């Protein structure tokens, strides 16, 4: 996935740290929402991960919703 703007992508690295993407995305979305001013909507956050990585951290979504 190409990245056009500086400092707009988080990457877990190349050392097999599976499952951190969900937490990264939740934190980035909360930060984007807190930084948005009233004139425009917050920046969109997208988490791209595979099924195994989601299996490691999918329950974090339930915790975040609660």
N, C-alpha and C positions, 0 to 999 in steps of 0.2 A: 504494500500500500504506500503510494507516494505521499510524502509529507511536504506541503508547500510553505508552511510558516514555521519559523524557529520556535522552539519551546512549546510545541503543540502536540507532542507525542510522548507517551510513556512506554518504555520497553523493559521487560523483565530481564533481559540479557540473554546470553547464549549458554548459560550453565544449567539449563533444565529446571528452572524455578517455575514449575507448573502450579497453577491455581491462584496466583497473585493478581491476575487480571481483573477479577470481579471486585476485589477490594480496591484496587487502583481506580477502577471506573466509578465505584460508589463515591470515593473520596473526591475524584475530579469533578463529578457531577454536583456534589455539595458545594465545592469551591466555586464552580462556575455560577451556580445559583446565587451564592452569597455575593459575588462580584458584579452581578448584572444590575444595571441601573434601571430606572423605571421606563426609559424610552425604548428599550429593546429587550428581547427575550434572551435568556442565558444561552451560552454556547452549547452545542450538542456534543454529547460524549458517547462514543461508540467503543464497545469492548469486543475484540475479535479473538476468539479462543476456540480450541477444539473440544471434543466431547470429554476427553480424559481430564483436561484442565478444569472444565466445568464440574466434573464429578468430584474433584477435590474441594471446590469452594462454592458449589451451588447453594448450599444451605445458608450462606451469608446473605443471599437475597431474602430469604425468609426472615432472618434476623433484622435486616435493614427495614423491611416492611413493617415489622412489629414496632 
